[in-house]
Amino acid sequence: MTRFIVFANRKGGCSKTTTAVNVAHALAMEGQKVLLIDADPQAHATIALGIPPLSRKCHILHLLREEAPFNDAVFQTHIPGVCLIPASRELGSFELDFSTRTGSETLLSESLYEDAPGFDYLIFDPPPTAGLLTVSTLVAAQEVFIPMQMHFLAMEGLAEIMHLIYTVNATHNANLQLSAIIPTFFNKKTRLAREITEDIVKNFGADKLLHGIRMNISLAEAPGHGKSIFEYAPQSCGAQDYLEVAHKIDGFRKG
C-alpha cells in the first residue's frame, strides 16, 4: 500500500526540504519506489536534486491547473528509485488564483491518487506557510512528520502546524495524523535540546520523537551540488542520521 507522507512545519529554516530529499533517497536505497512532490514555489527540493527551475516543460503547477496528466509531470531523477514532480517559482500563482475557489484544497489529491499505487511512498515538500499549497499537501497526505530545531521559538511553529493538522483532519482529511517529530540541528549535550525533548515527550509521547539529525555542514553543502547527503558525504553523521530516520519511518509500515 502506498504511503502518503508530508514533511511540514510553519517555521522556515528547520531542514524540512533537506529531510524530504534525504529520506526519499534513503528509502530508495532500501528498495522502495519513491515519488517526491515539490509543492513549494521556492522549488528547493527540485534545486537540491540538481534540476534548475523551469528546466522541465511540465511541473506541479500544470498538474494542479489540469493542464497536463500525471505521467507528464513525473520524471525519474538521477537517483535510482526516486522520481520527482518538480516545482518552479511560477507555482506562487496557484495560491493567488485558487485560494478563494471552493474545493481547490482537493485538486492535488485528486490528481495523484489514481496513479499513486505505482509508488511505495509519495513524499510532499510544502512551503513553510499555512496557505493553500500546504493545506493541499495535508489534504493529500496521511502522515505528517515535523522537522524542527530544538529551540523555544521552534515550539511556537510546532504549535501552529499542529493546529493546522487538527483543522485539516476535522474538515478535509480524517485520515491525517501526526506520525513523528524529527529534531534537526540537534545537539543532545545542550540543556536546551534536552529540555525541549522532554517537552515533546511530555506532550506527544516518546514514540512521537524520532532520531535527531545532528549539526553537519555537509547537509548544508550538498544541495548546492545538486546531490543528496548520500552522494555528497556518505560517511558523514548527516548521512548516518537520515538513514536511521528512514529506517524508522519504513519500520512504521512493517510494524
N, C-alpha and C positions, 0 to 999 in steps of 0.2 A: 504494500500500500504506500502511495506517495505521501511524504510528509511535507507540510507547508509551514515553513519557518520564517519568522521575521526577526531581524536584529534591530531593535528600536530603542531610541532614547530621545527625550525632548531637549537634551543638552548636547551641544556640539563638542567636538574635541575629545570624545570618550573612546575612540578607536572602534566605532561602530562599523565603518566600511572595512577597516583593517581586519576586523573579526569576521565579517561576512566573506571576504575574499579568501582568507586563510583557512577558515573552517570548510569552505567549499572545496579547496584544494586537498585538505586533509581527508575529507570524506571520499573524494575521488581516488586518493591513494589507497583507500581501503576497499576499492572496487565498486563504490556507489556511483550512480549516474546523477549528476547534479546540474540543475539549471539555476544560474544566478541572475536575478532580475534587478537591474539598476533602476530604481524609481526616484532617484534624486537628480534634480536639474543641474547640480554641480558635477554629475557624471563621474564621481571619484572612483567608483568600482570599475567603471569602464576604463578610465585612465590607468588605474592600478594594474590592469591586465594588459597594458601596452597598446590600447586602442584609442587613437585620437577621436574626440567627439566629432560627430558628423562625417566620420570616415566611412560609416556604413550607410547605405541608401535607406535602410529601414531600421527604426528603433522603436522604443516603447511608446512614444507619442503616436506613431502610426497605428499601433495596436489599439491604444485607448480611443483613438478617433475612428476606429473601424475602417481605416484606410488600407490595411494590409492584413493578411491572415497570419496566424501564429507561426507557421513554418518559415515565413519570410523574415520574421523578426528575430528568430533564434539562429545562432550560428555557433559552431564549435570553436572554442578558443585554442590557444597553443598548448593548454594543459589537458592531457587526455582525461576524458570523463567529465570535464567542466564545459558546459555551454553557457551562453550569455544572451540576454536581451539587453542591449546597450541603451544608454540614455544620452541626452545632449542637453545643452542649456535651453534649447527650444521647449523643453518639457515644462518650463515655468508657465507657458501659455495655457497649459491644461488647467492649472489652478485658476487662472483668470477667466477662462471661457466656460468652465464647467462647474465651478463651486456653487453656483446658485441653481443649477439644474437638478430637478428631482431624480433620484436614482443613480446619480453619477458615481456614488461610492461603490457600486457593484460592477462598474464597467471592467475593471481589472480582473476580478474573479471570474466574470463571465467569459472573458477572452482566454482564460487559462485552463479551466477545469476539464474541458473536453480532451485536451491534449496532454494533460499532466501525467497520466499513467505511464508515459514513456520515460519518466524520470523517477528516481528514488527520493530525491529531495528537490523542492523548489525553495530557494532562499531569496528573501526580499531584503533589499537595502534601501529604505526610505530616507527622506530628508529629516533633519533634526527639528521638526516642527509638528504642530498639531493640525496642519492643513489637510486638504483633500487627498493629496498623494499618500501621506502617512496613514490616514484613515482608510484609504483604498487598500493598502497592503494589510492592515489589520482585519479588514473585512475578508480578504482573500486567504489569510493565514489561519493556522490552527494553534500554533505555538509561538510564544514570544520569549525571546532571550534578550536581556537588557545588559549590554556592556556599560560599565560605569566606573569612573575613577573613585578612589577611596578618599574623598574629602567631603566636607559638610555641605558645600554648595551643590555637589552632585546629588545629595539626598533630596534636595528640592526638585531636581529634574526627575528623580525616581518617583517621587510622589505625583508629579504631573503626568508621567507616562502611565503610571498605574491607574490614575483617574481616567485617562483616555481609553485604556484597555477595558475597564469596567463599563464605560459608556458604550463602546462598540459591542461588547459582549451582550449588553442589555438591549441594544437597538437593532443590530445588524447581524451579529455572528455569535450565536450561543455556544459554539464550539471553541471559541478563542479562550486561551488560558495562558497564564504565566508559567513557563517551564523552569526558568532559572535566571539568576543574575550572575554576570561574569565580571569579576573585578579586573580592571585594567590599570596599567601603570602601577602595578602592585608591589609594595614592599612590606612584607609581613613583620619586619623588625620595628616599624614605626608604631607609636602609640595610637596615632590617628587611624591607621589602617585596622588595627586591632579593635578599636572602639566602634568603627563603622561596620566591621564584620560582625561584631557582637550584636549591633543594632539590627542588621539584616536578618541574622539568625533568630533573634527575638521576635521580629515582626512577620517573617515569612517561613521560618523553619530552616534547619541545616540542610535539608535536601534541595533547597532552592538556591544554594550557593555553590557555584562551580569553582574549579581550579583557577587561581588567579594568573593573569598574564603579567609577568614581570616587566619592569622597565628595560627596554632593549633598543639601542639606536638603530639596529638593523631593521626593525619593524617600521621605523620612520623612513629609512633609506630605500627600502625595496620598491615602493610604488613609483618612485622616480625613475626606476629602471624597468618599469612595466612587468615586475615579477612578484610572485608571492614570496613569503619568507622561506618556503621550502626550496625555492630555486635560488634565491639570493644568498641566504645564510642558513643552510640546512642543519648546521651543527649548533646554532645559536640557542639561547634559552627561549627566545621568542618562538622558534620552531618547535621546541620541546613542549612549551606550554600550550600552543594551539593544537598540537597533536593530542595532548591529554584532554583538552576541551572537546575536540571532535570525537574522541573515543567515548567520552561520557555522553555526548549528545546521541551518538549512534547506539549507545547502550540503552537509551530510553526506548528505542524501537524493539530491541531484543528483550528488554525487561517488561 
